[in-house]
Structures are given as C-alpha cells and as structure tokens.
Amino acid sequence: MEGWQAWDVALRCAGQLRTAQLAVIGIDMNAAIHIGESLGYDPTGLVELLPACESGMVSAINAKVNEGLK
C-alpha cells in the first residue's frame, strides 16, 4: 500500500519540481509530505519511498531535456 501511496504523491507533485538552470534536481519533499499527509497517507512510508520515485523522475526528465538540446 505504501508504494502506491508514494507513487500517487510523486505524480501529484509533478509541478513541485526543484530546478537549477536547465536541470531538474528533485521534487519539493516538504510539499510532497504535506500532500501525502493531507490525503491520509503514512508519512513514514512516504519518507522511505519518495526518494526512489524522485530519482527515477529526475533521471527521466533530465534525459528528455538533454535529448532536446542536441
């Protein structure tokens, strides 16, 4: 259940990205945890699982951006 909750929050936070110039460096974890808590999700599970979601999102988005710059 916690995995689904973390994925749901990650998708909801797609607009809450931290950026540096032309790179995405992560999601706003404070916003993500608040969104999860507002939905009644387990914050401990979110803290454990969101970094893995974030890592995949950052890699994929930055790869797409770099592809477009070539």
Distance bins in CASP14 RR format, pairs under 12 A and 6 or more apart:
PFRMAT RR
TARGET T0000
AUTHOR 0000-0000-0000
RMODE 2
METHOD distances of the structure
MODEL  1
1 7 0 0 0 0 0 1 0 0 0 0 0
1 8 0 0 0 0 0 1 0 0 0 0 0
1 40 0 0 0 0 0 1 0 0 0 0 0
1 41 0 0 0 0 1 0 0 0 0 0 0
1 42 0 0 0 0 1 0 0 0 0 0 0
1 45 0 0 0 0 1 0 0 0 0 0 0
1 46 0 0 0 0 0 1 0 0 0 0 0
1 49 0 0 0 0 0 1 0 0 0 0 0
2 8 0 0 0 0 0 1 0 0 0 0 0
2 9 0 0 0 0 0 1 0 0 0 0 0
2 36 0 0 0 0 0 1 0 0 0 0 0
2 40 0 0 0 0 0 1 0 0 0 0 0
2 41 1 0 0 1 0 0 0 0 0 0 0
2 42 1 0 1 0 0 0 0 0 0 0 0
2 43 0 0 0 0 0 1 0 0 0 0 0
2 44 0 0 0 0 1 0 0 0 0 0 0
2 45 1 0 1 0 0 0 0 0 0 0 0
2 46 1 0 0 1 0 0 0 0 0 0 0
2 47 0 0 0 0 0 1 0 0 0 0 0
2 48 1 0 0 1 0 0 0 0 0 0 0
2 49 1 0 0 1 0 0 0 0 0 0 0
2 50 0 0 0 0 0 1 0 0 0 0 0
2 52 0 0 0 0 0 1 0 0 0 0 0
2 53 0 0 0 0 0 1 0 0 0 0 0
3 9 0 0 0 0 1 0 0 0 0 0 0
3 10 0 0 0 0 1 0 0 0 0 0 0
3 41 0 0 0 0 1 0 0 0 0 0 0
3 42 0 0 0 0 1 0 0 0 0 0 0
3 45 1 0 0 1 0 0 0 0 0 0 0
3 46 0 0 0 0 1 0 0 0 0 0 0
3 48 0 0 0 0 1 0 0 0 0 0 0
3 49 1 0 1 0 0 0 0 0 0 0 0
3 50 0 0 0 0 1 0 0 0 0 0 0
3 52 0 0 0 0 1 0 0 0 0 0 0
3 53 0 0 0 0 1 0 0 0 0 0 0
4 10 0 0 0 0 0 1 0 0 0 0 0
4 11 0 0 0 0 0 1 0 0 0 0 0
4 39 0 0 0 0 0 1 0 0 0 0 0
4 41 0 0 0 0 1 0 0 0 0 0 0
4 42 0 0 0 0 0 1 0 0 0 0 0
4 45 0 0 0 0 0 1 0 0 0 0 0
4 46 0 0 0 0 0 1 0 0 0 0 0
4 49 0 0 0 0 1 0 0 0 0 0 0
4 53 0 0 0 0 0 1 0 0 0 0 0
5 11 0 0 0 0 0 1 0 0 0 0 0
5 12 0 0 0 0 0 1 0 0 0 0 0
5 32 0 0 0 0 0 1 0 0 0 0 0
5 33 0 0 0 0 0 1 0 0 0 0 0
5 35 0 0 0 0 0 1 0 0 0 0 0
5 36 1 0 0 1 0 0 0 0 0 0 0
5 37 0 0 0 0 0 1 0 0 0 0 0
5 39 1 0 0 1 0 0 0 0 0 0 0
5 40 0 0 0 0 1 0 0 0 0 0 0
5 41 1 0 1 0 0 0 0 0 0 0 0
5 42 1 0 0 1 0 0 0 0 0 0 0
5 43 0 0 0 0 1 0 0 0 0 0 0
5 44 0 0 0 0 0 1 0 0 0 0 0
5 45 1 0 0 1 0 0 0 0 0 0 0
5 46 1 0 0 1 0 0 0 0 0 0 0
5 47 0 0 0 0 0 1 0 0 0 0 0
5 48 0 0 0 0 0 1 0 0 0 0 0
5 49 1 0 0 1 0 0 0 0 0 0 0
5 50 0 0 0 0 1 0 0 0 0 0 0
5 53 0 0 0 0 0 1 0 0 0 0 0
6 12 0 0 0 0 0 1 0 0 0 0 0
6 13 0 0 0 0 0 1 0 0 0 0 0
6 27 0 0 0 0 0 1 0 0 0 0 0
6 29 0 0 0 0 0 1 0 0 0 0 0
6 32 0 0 0 0 1 0 0 0 0 0 0
6 33 0 0 0 0 0 1 0 0 0 0 0
6 35 0 0 0 0 0 1 0 0 0 0 0
6 36 0 0 0 0 1 0 0 0 0 0 0
6 39 0 0 0 0 0 1 0 0 0 0 0
6 41 0 0 0 0 1 0 0 0 0 0 0
6 42 0 0 0 0 1 0 0 0 0 0 0
6 43 0 0 0 0 0 1 0 0 0 0 0
6 44 0 0 0 0 0 1 0 0 0 0 0
6 45 1 0 0 1 0 0 0 0 0 0 0
6 46 1 0 1 0 0 0 0 0 0 0 0
6 47 0 0 0 0 1 0 0 0 0 0 0
6 48 1 0 0 1 0 0 0 0 0 0 0
6 49 1 1 0 0 0 0 0 0 0 0 0
6 50 1 0 1 0 0 0 0 0 0 0 0
6 51 0 0 0 0 1 0 0 0 0 0 0
6 52 1 0 0 1 0 0 0 0 0 0 0
6 53 1 0 1 0 0 0 0 0 0 0 0
6 54 0 0 0 0 1 0 0 0 0 0 0
6 57 0 0 0 0 0 1 0 0 0 0 0
7 13 0 0 0 0 0 1 0 0 0 0 0
7 14 0 0 0 0 0 1 0 0 0 0 0
7 32 0 0 0 0 0 1 0 0 0 0 0
7 36 0 0 0 0 0 1 0 0 0 0 0
7 41 0 0 0 0 0 1 0 0 0 0 0
7 45 0 0 0 0 0 1 0 0 0 0 0
7 46 0 0 0 0 0 1 0 0 0 0 0
7 49 0 0 0 0 1 0 0 0 0 0 0
7 50 0 0 0 0 1 0 0 0 0 0 0
7 52 0 0 0 0 1 0 0 0 0 0 0
7 53 1 0 0 1 0 0 0 0 0 0 0
7 54 0 0 0 0 0 1 0 0 0 0 0
7 56 0 0 0 0 0 1 0 0 0 0 0
7 57 0 0 0 0 0 1 0 0 0 0 0
8 14 0 0 0 0 0 1 0 0 0 0 0
8 32 0 0 0 0 0 1 0 0 0 0 0
8 35 0 0 0 0 1 0 0 0 0 0 0
8 36 0 0 0 0 1 0 0 0 0 0 0
8 38 0 0 0 0 0 1 0 0 0 0 0
8 39 1 0 0 1 0 0 0 0 0 0 0
8 40 0 0 0 0 0 1 0 0 0 0 0
8 41 1 0 0 1 0 0 0 0 0 0 0
8 46 0 0 0 0 1 0 0 0 0 0 0
8 49 0 0 0 0 0 1 0 0 0 0 0
8 50 0 0 0 0 0 1 0 0 0 0 0
8 53 0 0 0 0 1 0 0 0 0 0 0
9 16 0 0 0 0 1 0 0 0 0 0 0
9 27 0 0 0 0 1 0 0 0 0 0 0
9 28 0 0 0 0 0 1 0 0 0 0 0
9 29 0 0 0 0 0 1 0 0 0 0 0
9 31 0 0 0 0 1 0 0 0 0 0 0
9 32 1 0 1 0 0 0 0 0 0 0 0
9 33 0 0 0 0 1 0 0 0 0 0 0
9 34 0 0 0 0 1 0 0 0 0 0 0
9 35 1 0 1 0 0 0 0 0 0 0 0
9 36 1 0 1 0 0 0 0 0 0 0 0
9 37 0 0 0 0 1 0 0 0 0 0 0
9 38 0 0 0 0 1 0 0 0 0 0 0
9 39 1 0 0 1 0 0 0 0 0 0 0
9 40 0 0 0 0 0 1 0 0 0 0 0
9 41 1 0 0 1 0 0 0 0 0 0 0
9 42 0 0 0 0 0 1 0 0 0 0 0
9 43 0 0 0 0 0 1 0 0 0 0 0
9 45 0 0 0 0 0 1 0 0 0 0 0
9 46 1 0 0 1 0 0 0 0 0 0 0
9 47 0 0 0 0 0 1 0 0 0 0 0
9 49 0 0 0 0 1 0 0 0 0 0 0
9 50 1 0 0 1 0 0 0 0 0 0 0
9 53 1 0 0 1 0 0 0 0 0 0 0
9 54 0 0 0 0 0 1 0 0 0 0 0
9 57 0 0 0 0 0 1 0 0 0 0 0
10 16 0 0 0 0 1 0 0 0 0 0 0
10 17 0 0 0 0 0 1 0 0 0 0 0
10 26 0 0 0 0 0 1 0 0 0 0 0
10 27 1 0 0 1 0 0 0 0 0 0 0
10 28 0 0 0 0 0 1 0 0 0 0 0
10 29 0 0 0 0 0 1 0 0 0 0 0
10 31 0 0 0 0 0 1 0 0 0 0 0
10 32 1 0 0 1 0 0 0 0 0 0 0
10 33 0 0 0 0 0 1 0 0 0 0 0
10 35 0 0 0 0 1 0 0 0 0 0 0
10 36 0 0 0 0 0 1 0 0 0 0 0
10 41 0 0 0 0 0 1 0 0 0 0 0
10 46 0 0 0 0 1 0 0 0 0 0 0
10 49 0 0 0 0 1 0 0 0 0 0 0
10 50 1 0 0 1 0 0 0 0 0 0 0
10 51 0 0 0 0 0 1 0 0 0 0 0
10 52 0 0 0 0 1 0 0 0 0 0 0
10 53 1 1 0 0 0 0 0 0 0 0 0
10 54 1 0 0 1 0 0 0 0 0 0 0
10 55 0 0 0 0 0 1 0 0 0 0 0
10 56 0 0 0 0 1 0 0 0 0 0 0
10 57 1 0 0 1 0 0 0 0 0 0 0
10 58 0 0 0 0 0 1 0 0 0 0 0
10 60 0 0 0 0 0 1 0 0 0 0 0
11 27 0 0 0 0 0 1 0 0 0 0 0
11 32 0 0 0 0 0 1 0 0 0 0 0
11 35 0 0 0 0 0 1 0 0 0 0 0
11 36 0 0 0 0 0 1 0 0 0 0 0
11 39 0 0 0 0 0 1 0 0 0 0 0
11 50 0 0 0 0 0 1 0 0 0 0 0
11 53 0 0 0 0 1 0 0 0 0 0 0
11 54 0 0 0 0 0 1 0 0 0 0 0
11 57 0 0 0 0 1 0 0 0 0 0 0
12 27 0 0 0 0 1 0 0 0 0 0 0
12 28 0 0 0 0 0 1 0 0 0 0 0
12 31 0 0 0 0 1 0 0 0 0 0 0
12 32 0 0 0 0 1 0 0 0 0 0 0
12 33 0 0 0 0 0 1 0 0 0 0 0
12 34 0 0 0 0 0 1 0 0 0 0 0
12 35 1 0 1 0 0 0 0 0 0 0 0
12 36 0 0 0 0 1 0 0 0 0 0 0
12 38 0 0 0 0 1 0 0 0 0 0 0
12 39 0 0 0 0 1 0 0 0 0 0 0
12 41 0 0 0 0 0 1 0 0 0 0 0
12 46 0 0 0 0 0 1 0 0 0 0 0
12 50 0 0 0 0 0 1 0 0 0 0 0
12 53 0 0 0 0 0 1 0 0 0 0 0
13 24 0 0 0 0 0 1 0 0 0 0 0
13 26 0 0 0 0 1 0 0 0 0 0 0
13 27 1 0 1 0 0 0 0 0 0 0 0
13 28 1 0 0 1 0 0 0 0 0 0 0
13 29 0 0 0 0 1 0 0 0 0 0 0
13 30 0 0 0 0 0 1 0 0 0 0 0
13 31 1 0 0 1 0 0 0 0 0 0 0
13 32 1 0 1 0 0 0 0 0 0 0 0
13 33 0 0 0 0 1 0 0 0 0 0 0
13 34 0 0 0 0 1 0 0 0 0 0 0
13 35 1 0 0 1 0 0 0 0 0 0 0
13 36 0 0 0 0 1 0 0 0 0 0 0
13 39 0 0 0 0 0 1 0 0 0 0 0
13 46 0 0 0 0 0 1 0 0 0 0 0
13 50 0 0 0 0 1 0 0 0 0 0 0
13 53 0 0 0 0 1 0 0 0 0 0 0
13 54 0 0 0 0 1 0 0 0 0 0 0
13 57 0 0 0 0 1 0 0 0 0 0 0
14 24 0 0 0 0 0 1 0 0 0 0 0
14 26 0 0 0 0 0 1 0 0 0 0 0
14 27 0 0 0 0 1 0 0 0 0 0 0
14 28 0 0 0 0 0 1 0 0 0 0 0
14 31 0 0 0 0 0 1 0 0 0 0 0
14 32 0 0 0 0 0 1 0 0 0 0 0
14 35 0 0 0 0 0 1 0 0 0 0 0
14 53 0 0 0 0 0 1 0 0 0 0 0
14 54 0 0 0 0 0 1 0 0 0 0 0
14 57 1 0 0 1 0 0 0 0 0 0 0
14 58 0 0 0 0 0 1 0 0 0 0 0
14 60 0 0 0 0 0 1 0 0 0 0 0
14 61 0 0 0 0 1 0 0 0 0 0 0
15 24 0 0 0 0 0 1 0 0 0 0 0
15 26 0 0 0 0 0 1 0 0 0 0 0
15 27 0 0 0 0 1 0 0 0 0 0 0
15 28 0 0 0 0 1 0 0 0 0 0 0
15 31 0 0 0 0 1 0 0 0 0 0 0
15 32 0 0 0 0 0 1 0 0 0 0 0
15 35 0 0 0 0 0 1 0 0 0 0 0
15 57 0 0 0 0 0 1 0 0 0 0 0
15 61 0 0 0 0 0 1 0 0 0 0 0
16 24 0 0 0 0 0 1 0 0 0 0 0
16 26 0 0 0 0 1 0 0 0 0 0 0
16 27 1 0 1 0 0 0 0 0 0 0 0
16 28 1 0 1 0 0 0 0 0 0 0 0
16 29 0 0 0 0 1 0 0 0 0 0 0
16 30 0 0 0 0 1 0 0 0 0 0 0
16 31 1 0 1 0 0 0 0 0 0 0 0
16 32 1 0 0 1 0 0 0 0 0 0 0
16 33 0 0 0 0 0 1 0 0 0 0 0
16 34 0 0 0 0 1 0 0 0 0 0 0
16 35 0 0 0 0 1 0 0 0 0 0 0
16 36 0 0 0 0 0 1 0 0 0 0 0
16 50 0 0 0 0 0 1 0 0 0 0 0
16 54 0 0 0 0 0 1 0 0 0 0 0
16 57 0 0 0 0 0 1 0 0 0 0 0
17 23 0 0 0 0 0 1 0 0 0 0 0
17 24 1 0 1 0 0 0 0 0 0 0 0
17 25 0 0 0 0 1 0 0 0 0 0 0
17 26 1 0 0 1 0 0 0 0 0 0 0
17 27 1 0 1 0 0 0 0 0 0 0 0
17 28 1 0 0 1 0 0 0 0 0 0 0
17 29 0 0 0 0 0 1 0 0 0 0 0
17 31 0 0 0 0 1 0 0 0 0 0 0
17 32 0 0 0 0 0 1 0 0 0 0 0
17 54 0 0 0 0 1 0 0 0 0 0 0
17 57 0 0 0 0 1 0 0 0 0 0 0
17 58 0 0 0 0 1 0 0 0 0 0 0
17 61 1 0 0 1 0 0 0 0 0 0 0
17 62 0 0 0 0 0 1 0 0 0 0 0
17 65 0 0 0 0 0 1 0 0 0 0 0
18 24 1 0 0 1 0 0 0 0 0 0 0
18 25 1 0 1 0 0 0 0 0 0 0 0
18 26 1 0 1 0 0 0 0 0 0 0 0
18 27 1 0 0 1 0 0 0 0 0 0 0
18 28 1 0 1 0 0 0 0 0 0 0 0
18 29 0 0 0 0 1 0 0 0 0 0 0
18 30 0 0 0 0 0 1 0 0 0 0 0
18 31 0 0 0 0 1 0 0 0 0 0 0
18 32 0 0 0 0 0 1 0 0 0 0 0
18 54 0 0 0 0 1 0 0 0 0 0 0
18 57 0 0 0 0 0 1 0 0 0 0 0
18 58 0 0 0 0 1 0 0 0 0 0 0
18 61 0 0 0 0 0 1 0 0 0 0 0
19 25 1 0 0 1 0 0 0 0 0 0 0
19 26 0 0 0 0 1 0 0 0 0 0 0
19 27 0 0 0 0 0 1 0 0 0 0 0
19 28 0 0 0 0 0 1 0 0 0 0 0
19 58 0 0 0 0 0 1 0 0 0 0 0
19 61 0 0 0 0 1 0 0 0 0 0 0
19 62 0 0 0 0 0 1 0 0 0 0 0
19 65 0 0 0 0 1 0 0 0 0 0 0
20 26 0 0 0 0 1 0 0 0 0 0 0
20 58 0 0 0 0 0 1 0 0 0 0 0
20 62 0 0 0 0 0 1 0 0 0 0 0
20 65 0 0 0 0 0 1 0 0 0 0 0
21 62 0 0 0 0 0 1 0 0 0 0 0
21 65 0 0 0 0 0 1 0 0 0 0 0
21 69 0 0 0 0 0 1 0 0 0 0 0
22 61 0 0 0 0 0 1 0 0 0 0 0
22 62 0 0 0 0 1 0 0 0 0 0 0
22 64 0 0 0 0 0 1 0 0 0 0 0
22 65 1 0 0 1 0 0 0 0 0 0 0
22 66 0 0 0 0 1 0 0 0 0 0 0
22 68 0 0 0 0 0 1 0 0 0 0 0
22 69 1 0 0 1 0 0 0 0 0 0 0
23 58 0 0 0 0 1 0 0 0 0 0 0
23 59 0 0 0 0 0 1 0 0 0 0 0
23 61 0 0 0 0 1 0 0 0 0 0 0
23 62 1 0 1 0 0 0 0 0 0 0 0
23 63 0 0 0 0 0 1 0 0 0 0 0
23 64 0 0 0 0 0 1 0 0 0 0 0
23 65 1 0 0 1 0 0 0 0 0 0 0
23 66 0 0 0 0 1 0 0 0 0 0 0
23 69 0 0 0 0 0 1 0 0 0 0 0
24 54 0 0 0 0 1 0 0 0 0 0 0
24 55 0 0 0 0 0 1 0 0 0 0 0
24 56 0 0 0 0 0 1 0 0 0 0 0
24 57 1 0 0 1 0 0 0 0 0 0 0
24 58 1 0 1 0 0 0 0 0 0 0 0
24 59 0 0 0 0 1 0 0 0 0 0 0
24 60 0 0 0 0 1 0 0 0 0 0 0
24 61 1 0 1 0 0 0 0 0 0 0 0
24 62 1 0 1 0 0 0 0 0 0 0 0
24 63 0 0 0 0 0 1 0 0 0 0 0
24 64 0 0 0 0 1 0 0 0 0 0 0
24 65 1 0 0 1 0 0 0 0 0 0 0
24 66 0 0 0 0 0 1 0 0 0 0 0
25 54 0 0 0 0 1 0 0 0 0 0 0
25 55 0 0 0 0 0 1 0 0 0 0 0
25 57 0 0 0 0 0 1 0 0 0 0 0
25 58 1 0 0 1 0 0 0 0 0 0 0
25 59 0 0 0 0 0 1 0 0 0 0 0
25 61 0 0 0 0 0 1 0 0 0 0 0
25 62 0 0 0 0 1 0 0 0 0 0 0
26 32 0 0 0 0 1 0 0 0 0 0 0
26 50 0 0 0 0 0 1 0 0 0 0 0
26 51 0 0 0 0 1 0 0 0 0 0 0
26 53 0 0 0 0 0 1 0 0 0 0 0
26 54 1 0 1 0 0 0 0 0 0 0 0
26 55 0 0 0 0 1 0 0 0 0 0 0
26 56 0 0 0 0 1 0 0 0 0 0 0
26 57 1 0 0 1 0 0 0 0 0 0 0
26 58 1 0 1 0 0 0 0 0 0 0 0
26 59 0 0 0 0 0 1 0 0 0 0 0
26 60 0 0 0 0 0 1 0 0 0 0 0
26 61 0 0 0 0 1 0 0 0 0 0 0
26 62 0 0 0 0 1 0 0 0 0 0 0
27 33 0 0 0 0 0 1 0 0 0 0 0
27 35 0 0 0 0 0 1 0 0 0 0 0
27 46 0 0 0 0 0 1 0 0 0 0 0
27 50 1 0 0 1 0 0 0 0 0 0 0
27 51 0 0 0 0 1 0 0 0 0 0 0
27 52 0 0 0 0 0 1 0 0 0 0 0
27 53 1 0 0 1 0 0 0 0 0 0 0
27 54 1 0 1 0 0 0 0 0 0 0 0
27 55 0 0 0 0 0 1 0 0 0 0 0
27 56 0 0 0 0 0 1 0 0 0 0 0
27 57 1 0 0 1 0 0 0 0 0 0 0
27 58 0 0 0 0 1 0 0 0 0 0 0
27 61 0 0 0 0 0 1 0 0 0 0 0
28 34 0 0 0 0 1 0 0 0 0 0 0
28 35 0 0 0 0 1 0 0 0 0 0 0
28 50 0 0 0 0 0 1 0 0 0 0 0
28 54 0 0 0 0 0 1 0 0 0 0 0
29 35 0 0 0 0 0 1 0 0 0 0 0
29 36 0 0 0 0 0 1 0 0 0 0 0
29 43 0 0 0 0 0 1 0 0 0 0 0
29 46 0 0 0 0 1 0 0 0 0 0 0
29 47 0 0 0 0 1 0 0 0 0 0 0
29 49 0 0 0 0 0 1 0 0 0 0 0
29 50 1 0 0 1 0 0 0 0 0 0 0
29 51 0 0 0 0 1 0 0 0 0 0 0
29 53 0 0 0 0 0 1 0 0 0 0 0
29 54 1 0 0 1 0 0 0 0 0 0 0
30 36 0 0 0 0 0 1 0 0 0 0 0
30 37 0 0 0 0 0 1 0 0 0 0 0
30 43 0 0 0 0 0 1 0 0 0 0 0
30 46 0 0 0 0 0 1 0 0 0 0 0
30 47 0 0 0 0 0 1 0 0 0 0 0
30 50 0 0 0 0 0 1 0 0 0 0 0
31 37 0 0 0 0 0 1 0 0 0 0 0
31 38 0 0 0 0 0 1 0 0 0 0 0
31 46 0 0 0 0 0 1 0 0 0 0 0
31 50 0 0 0 0 0 1 0 0 0 0 0
32 38 0 0 0 0 0 1 0 0 0 0 0
32 39 0 0 0 0 0 1 0 0 0 0 0
32 41 0 0 0 0 0 1 0 0 0 0 0
32 43 0 0 0 0 0 1 0 0 0 0 0
32 45 0 0 0 0 0 1 0 0 0 0 0
32 46 1 0 0 1 0 0 0 0 0 0 0
32 47 0 0 0 0 1 0 0 0 0 0 0
32 49 0 0 0 0 0 1 0 0 0 0 0
32 50 1 0 1 0 0 0 0 0 0 0 0
32 51 0 0 0 0 0 1 0 0 0 0 0
32 53 0 0 0 0 1 0 0 0 0 0 0
32 54 0 0 0 0 1 0 0 0 0 0 0
32 57 0 0 0 0 0 1 0 0 0 0 0
33 39 0 0 0 0 0 1 0 0 0 0 0
33 40 0 0 0 0 0 1 0 0 0 0 0
33 41 0 0 0 0 1 0 0 0 0 0 0
33 42 0 0 0 0 0 1 0 0 0 0 0
33 43 1 0 1 0 0 0 0 0 0 0 0
33 44 0 0 0 0 0 1 0 0 0 0 0
33 45 0 0 0 0 0 1 0 0 0 0 0
33 46 1 0 1 0 0 0 0 0 0 0 0
33 47 1 0 0 1 0 0 0 0 0 0 0
33 48 0 0 0 0 0 1 0 0 0 0 0
33 49 0 0 0 0 0 1 0 0 0 0 0
33 50 1 0 0 1 0 0 0 0 0 0 0
33 51 0 0 0 0 0 1 0 0 0 0 0
34 40 0 0 0 0 0 1 0 0 0 0 0
34 41 0 0 0 0 0 1 0 0 0 0 0
34 43 0 0 0 0 1 0 0 0 0 0 0
34 46 0 0 0 0 0 1 0 0 0 0 0
35 41 0 0 0 0 1 0 0 0 0 0 0
35 43 0 0 0 0 0 1 0 0 0 0 0
35 46 0 0 0 0 1 0 0 0 0 0 0
35 50 0 0 0 0 0 1 0 0 0 0 0
36 42 0 0 0 0 1 0 0 0 0 0 0
36 43 1 0 0 1 0 0 0 0 0 0 0
36 44 0 0 0 0 0 1 0 0 0 0 0
36 45 0 0 0 0 1 0 0 0 0 0 0
36 46 1 0 0 1 0 0 0 0 0 0 0
36 47 0 0 0 0 0 1 0 0 0 0 0
36 49 0 0 0 0 0 1 0 0 0 0 0
36 50 0 0 0 0 1 0 0 0 0 0 0
37 43 1 0 1 0 0 0 0 0 0 0 0
37 44 0 0 0 0 0 1 0 0 0 0 0
37 45 0 0 0 0 0 1 0 0 0 0 0
37 46 0 0 0 0 1 0 0 0 0 0 0
37 47 0 0 0 0 0 1 0 0 0 0 0
38 46 0 0 0 0 0 1 0 0 0 0 0
39 46 0 0 0 0 1 0 0 0 0 0 0
40 46 0 0 0 0 0 1 0 0 0 0 0
41 47 0 0 0 0 0 1 0 0 0 0 0
41 48 0 0 0 0 0 1 0 0 0 0 0
41 49 0 0 0 0 0 1 0 0 0 0 0
41 50 0 0 0 0 0 1 0 0 0 0 0
42 48 0 0 0 0 1 0 0 0 0 0 0
42 49 0 0 0 0 1 0 0 0 0 0 0
42 50 0 0 0 0 0 1 0 0 0 0 0
43 49 0 0 0 0 0 1 0 0 0 0 0
43 50 0 0 0 0 0 1 0 0 0 0 0
44 50 0 0 0 0 0 1 0 0 0 0 0
45 51 0 0 0 0 0 1 0 0 0 0 0
45 52 0 0 0 0 0 1 0 0 0 0 0
45 53 0 0 0 0 0 1 0 0 0 0 0
46 52 0 0 0 0 0 1 0 0 0 0 0
46 53 0 0 0 0 1 0 0 0 0 0 0
46 54 0 0 0 0 0 1 0 0 0 0 0
47 53 0 0 0 0 0 1 0 0 0 0 0
47 54 0 0 0 0 0 1 0 0 0 0 0
49 55 0 0 0 0 0 1 0 0 0 0 0
50 56 0 0 0 0 0 1 0 0 0 0 0
50 57 0 0 0 0 1 0 0 0 0 0 0
50 58 0 0 0 0 0 1 0 0 0 0 0
51 57 0 0 0 0 0 1 0 0 0 0 0
51 58 0 0 0 0 0 1 0 0 0 0 0
52 58 0 0 0 0 0 1 0 0 0 0 0
52 59 0 0 0 0 0 1 0 0 0 0 0
53 59 0 0 0 0 0 1 0 0 0 0 0
53 60 0 0 0 0 0 1 0 0 0 0 0
54 60 0 0 0 0 0 1 0 0 0 0 0
54 61 0 0 0 0 0 1 0 0 0 0 0
55 61 0 0 0 0 0 1 0 0 0 0 0
55 62 0 0 0 0 0 1 0 0 0 0 0
56 62 0 0 0 0 1 0 0 0 0 0 0
56 63 0 0 0 0 1 0 0 0 0 0 0
57 63 0 0 0 0 0 1 0 0 0 0 0
57 64 0 0 0 0 0 1 0 0 0 0 0
58 64 0 0 0 0 0 1 0 0 0 0 0
58 65 0 0 0 0 0 1 0 0 0 0 0
59 65 0 0 0 0 0 1 0 0 0 0 0
59 66 0 0 0 0 0 1 0 0 0 0 0
60 66 0 0 0 0 0 1 0 0 0 0 0
60 67 0 0 0 0 0 1 0 0 0 0 0
61 67 0 0 0 0 0 1 0 0 0 0 0
61 68 0 0 0 0 0 1 0 0 0 0 0
62 68 0 0 0 0 0 1 0 0 0 0 0
62 69 0 0 0 0 0 1 0 0 0 0 0
63 69 0 0 0 0 0 1 0 0 0 0 0
63 70 0 0 0 0 0 1 0 0 0 0 0
64 70 0 0 0 0 0 1 0 0 0 0 0
END
